[in-house]
């Protein structure tokens, strides 16, 4: 593993550690607070401000932590300041009541951007794998 890969894995581990421990505000703070930031999850697009507001509202309603279990990871170094990572993961959200919900297998693409020596989550696009993904509904003619 080269130095850039090591740095990006460390940034990902820092992010996941914050979310797992319930420090959700710190986790959101690791996303790039920039006009071009986008967080697209199952077709719903959010800016940094919208993501921050949504997480704060969820915390007020009892969200206590978010855990991602990464099943696989592919990393593509675009240049020394931009790395694209594709993950297959499941997400478990936990509430203060003890209730939890786990997503299906989700494919997540993350653009990590290094700015002023720090890695930021600059763009995220995720969607759950469709049920029966091995049997596509379209057929070649």
Protein Blocks (a to p, Z undefined) as FASTA:
>chain_A
ZZklmmmmmmmmmmmmmmmnopamlmmmmpccdfkbccdeehiacdfklmmmmmmmmmmn
opabdcdddfbdcdddfblmbccdddddddddddfkopacdddddddddddddeehiacd
fbdcdddddehklmcfbdcZZ
